[in-house]
Amino acid sequence: MSSDKPAWRDRNRTLITPEGIALPLRLASRSARLGALVIDLLLMGTGYAALNLLLGLIAALAGVTMAKVGAKPGTLFEFVMVAAFALFFLFRHGYFLLFELGPRGATPGKRMRGIRIAARGGGRLTTEIVLARNLLRDIELFLPLGALVALPGGQAVDWAIFGWLMLFALLPLFNRDRLRAGDLVAGTWVVEMPRKQLQAALSTGQVAATGTSRETGASYRFSDAELAIYGEYELQTLERVLRENQSAALVSVHEAICRKIGWNPGAGDERAFLEAYYTQLRSRLESGMRLGRRKASKHT
């Protein structure tokens, strides 16, 4: 009897970057995704409560002022309701945009559960991608929950809303890649983060501070022009490759970078080369940010 897992249980995937580099990934489990969502909702709920207190304070101060000038109380109520709706909308979507467009591609809940967002096409996450997957969350979750609270009670209405919620909640159970509706529309995966910290994943003492491999003696010093062809997105891809430490990916990325900068790829010292390139590229990008320059990717 074969011990291979059924296809629907296999969570290993390969992501192909725009340069044609194959990166091994592992899809996040459904329990990890659910746990991340619960954590994020708790954090957002805390933020909502703080916003409510702030709006209440503003309304109280504004009410005193309006009473002095004889304005109608209804005007204040309408203003507070409009402001609350706008603030909650911006807070909800701003929360996901802020964190998922960051270098880690993950909200605090996802980071705590060790998962992140990745574009299935291998490119970088864009504002459009993150907005699409999170606007769908309104349809999947927030709007039906809001309707459940706001609409008059009734068995038929409650069951209809419950059915709507279950339809989207169970969708990841019926597709091999565990995709929710937002992932299907936006073209994303939710994948596990490498468990190792990059510093621990870097080979011990293989590259000296000068960029010289202690294993082969090869010196890896890159000119500003050779480093300038890549930006933050490529740095993140290289970091992921070093974390995963998969031989095929190391060789593939090594060859791709060498082709770009006009070096002879050679063989046998790929990791030392990539560690040196990563360290020097990161130093260059961090220096550029300190000076007010920022390059998101090689295309910008």
C-alpha positions in Angstrom: 0.0 0.0 0.0 1.4 3.4 -1.0 2.2 5.9 1.8 1.9 8.9 -0.6 -0.6 11.4 0.6 -3.8 12.0 -1.5 -3.5 15.0 -3.9 -6.1 16.9 -1.9 -3.9 16.6 1.3 -0.6 17.6 -0.3 0.2 21.1 0.7 3.6 21.4 -1.2 3.6 23.8 -4.1 6.1 25.4 -6.4 6.0 29.1 -7.1 7.7 30.3 -10.3 9.1 33.8 -10.1 9.1 36.2 -13.1 12.7 35.2 -13.7 11.7 31.6 -14.0 13.1 30.5 -10.6 11.2 27.7 -9.0 10.6 28.2 -5.2 9.2 25.4 -3.1 6.3 26.6 -0.8 3.9 24.9 1.6 0.3 26.0 1.8 -1.0 27.1 5.2 -3.3 24.7 7.0 -6.9 25.7 7.4 -6.6 25.8 11.1 -3.7 28.2 10.9 -5.7 30.5 8.6 -8.7 30.4 11.0 -6.5 31.1 14.0 -4.9 34.0 12.2 -8.3 35.5 11.3 -9.5 35.2 14.9 -6.4 37.0 16.2 -6.8 39.7 13.6 -10.5 40.2 14.4 -9.6 40.5 18.1 -7.0 43.1 17.4 -9.4 44.9 15.1 -12.1 44.8 17.7 -9.8 46.4 20.2 -9.1 49.1 17.6 -12.8 49.6 17.0 -13.4 50.0 20.7 -10.7 52.7 20.8 -12.2 54.5 17.8 -15.7 54.3 19.5 -14.2 56.0 22.7 -12.6 58.6 20.6 -15.8 59.3 18.6 -17.8 59.4 21.8 -15.4 62.0 23.3 -15.5 64.1 20.1 -19.4 63.9 20.1 -19.6 64.9 23.7 -17.3 67.9 23.1 -19.1 68.8 19.9 -22.5 68.4 21.6 -21.6 71.1 24.2 -20.5 73.4 21.4 -23.6 72.9 19.3 -25.9 73.4 22.3 -24.3 76.8 22.8 -25.1 77.9 19.2 -28.6 76.2 19.2 -27.9 73.6 16.5 -30.2 70.6 16.2 -29.1 67.4 18.0 -29.9 65.4 15.0 -27.2 67.1 13.0 -24.6 65.9 15.5 -25.9 62.4 15.4 -25.8 62.2 11.6 -22.2 63.6 11.6 -21.0 61.1 14.1 -22.6 58.2 12.2 -21.1 59.2 8.9 -17.7 59.7 10.6 -17.9 56.4 12.4 -18.8 54.5 9.1 -15.9 56.1 7.2 -13.4 55.5 10.0 -14.4 51.9 10.5 -14.2 51.2 6.7 -10.8 52.9 6.5 -9.5 51.1 9.6 -10.7 47.7 8.4 -9.1 47.9 5.0 -6.2 50.0 6.1 -5.3 47.3 8.6 -4.9 44.6 6.0 -3.3 46.9 3.4 -0.7 48.2 5.9 0.5 44.8 7.0 0.0 42.6 3.9 1.8 45.1 1.6 4.8 45.2 4.1 8.0 43.1 3.6 6.5 40.1 5.5 3.2 40.0 3.5 1.3 39.2 6.7 -1.0 40.7 9.3 -0.1 40.3 13.0 -2.4 37.3 13.2 -0.8 35.6 10.2 2.7 36.3 11.7 1.7 34.8 15.0 0.5 31.7 13.2 3.5 31.5 10.9 1.8 32.2 7.6 1.9 34.9 4.9 0.3 35.9 1.5 2.0 35.1 -1.8 1.0 35.9 -5.3 0.4 32.7 -7.3 2.0 34.3 -10.4 5.3 34.7 -8.5 5.3 38.5 -8.6 5.2 41.0 -5.8 2.0 41.7 -3.9 0.4 44.9 -5.2 -2.2 47.3 -3.7 -4.7 45.9 -6.3 -4.1 42.3 -5.2 -4.4 43.0 -1.5 -7.5 45.3 -2.0 -9.2 42.6 -4.1 -8.8 39.8 -1.6 -9.9 42.0 1.3 -12.8 43.6 -0.4 -14.1 40.1 -1.0 -13.9 39.5 2.8 -16.6 42.2 3.2 -18.9 40.0 1.1 -17.8 36.8 2.7 -17.8 37.9 6.4 -18.4 41.5 7.4 -21.5 42.4 5.4 -23.5 39.2 6.4 -22.4 39.7 10.1 -23.5 43.3 9.9 -26.8 42.3 8.4 -27.3 39.7 11.2 -26.9 42.5 13.8 -28.8 45.2 11.9 -31.7 43.5 10.3 -34.9 42.6 12.2 -34.8 39.2 13.7 -36.6 36.4 11.8 -35.9 32.7 11.3 -35.8 32.8 7.5 -33.5 35.8 7.4 -31.2 34.3 10.0 -31.0 31.0 8.2 -30.3 32.8 4.9 -27.4 34.8 6.4 -26.1 31.6 8.1 -26.2 29.8 4.7 -24.3 32.7 3.1 -21.6 32.6 5.7 -21.3 28.8 5.5 -21.0 29.0 1.7 -17.9 31.1 1.8 -16.5 29.5 5.0 -16.6 26.0 3.5 -15.2 27.0 0.1 -11.5 26.3 1.1 -12.6 22.7 1.8 -13.6 22.1 -1.8 -10.5 23.2 -3.7 -7.1 21.7 -3.7 -5.2 24.9 -2.9 -7.4 25.8 0.1 -8.4 29.1 -1.5 -11.1 31.4 -0.2 -13.1 33.6 -2.6 -10.7 36.5 -2.1 -7.7 34.3 -3.0 -9.5 33.1 -6.2 -10.2 36.6 -7.3 -6.9 38.1 -6.3 -4.7 35.3 -7.5 -3.0 34.6 -4.1 -2.0 31.7 -1.9 -1.6 31.7 1.9 1.6 29.9 2.6 3.7 28.9 5.6 6.6 31.1 6.6 9.9 29.4 6.9 10.4 28.4 10.6 14.0 29.3 10.7 15.2 32.8 11.3 17.4 34.0 8.4 20.4 34.5 10.7 20.1 30.9 11.8 19.6 29.7 8.2 22.8 31.4 7.0 25.7 29.0 6.9 28.0 29.5 9.8 31.1 31.3 8.8 30.9 30.4 5.1 31.3 34.0 4.0 33.7 36.3 5.7 32.7 40.0 6.4 34.8 40.9 3.4 32.6 38.9 1.1 35.2 36.1 0.6 34.1 32.5 0.8 36.0 30.6 3.5 35.2 27.4 1.7 36.6 28.1 -1.7 38.5 31.4 -1.2 36.4 33.1 -3.9 35.9 36.8 -3.4 32.4 38.2 -3.8 32.4 42.0 -4.0 29.7 43.5 -6.1 29.7 47.0 -7.7 26.9 49.5 -7.2 25.8 48.9 -10.8 25.6 45.1 -10.2 23.5 45.6 -7.1 21.3 48.3 -8.6 19.5 45.9 -10.9 17.5 44.5 -8.0 15.2 46.1 -5.4 13.2 45.2 -2.3 11.1 42.5 -3.9 14.1 40.6 -5.2 15.8 41.0 -1.8 12.7 39.3 -0.2 12.8 36.5 -2.8 16.5 36.0 -2.2 15.8 36.0 1.6 13.2 33.3 1.1 15.5 31.2 -0.9 18.2 31.4 1.8 15.7 30.5 4.5 14.4 27.5 2.6 17.9 26.3 1.7 16.7 24.1 -1.2 19.7 23.1 -3.4 17.7 23.4 -6.7 16.5 26.9 -5.8 19.9 28.0 -4.7 21.4 26.9 -8.0 18.6 28.5 -10.0 18.8 31.9 -8.3 22.6 31.9 -8.4 22.5 31.3 -12.2 19.8 34.0 -12.7 21.8 36.7 -10.8 25.0 35.8 -12.5 23.4 36.2 -15.9 22.0 39.6 -14.9 25.3 41.0 -13.7 27.4 39.3 -16.4 29.3 36.9 -14.1 30.3 33.3 -15.0 28.0 31.2 -12.7 30.4 28.4 -12.0 29.3 25.7 -9.6 29.9 24.5 -6.0 29.8 27.8 -4.1 26.3 29.0 -4.8 25.2 29.6 -1.2 28.3 31.6 -0.4 27.7 33.8 -3.5 24.0 34.3 -2.6 24.8 35.2 1.1 27.4 37.8 -0.1 25.0 39.2 -2.7 22.1 39.3 -0.1 24.2 41.1 2.5 25.6 43.7 0.1 22.2 44.3 -1.6 20.5 44.7 1.8 23.2 47.1 2.9 22.8 49.2 -0.3 19.0 49.3 0.0 19.0 50.3 3.6 21.5 53.0 2.9 19.3 54.3 0.1 16.3 54.4 2.4 18.3 56.4 4.9 19.1 58.9 2.2 15.5 59.0 1.0 15.7 56.7 -2.0 13.6 53.6 -2.3 13.5 51.0 -5.0 10.6 48.5 -4.7 11.8 46.2 -7.5 14.0 46.1 -10.5 11.1 47.5 -12.6 10.9 50.8 -10.6 
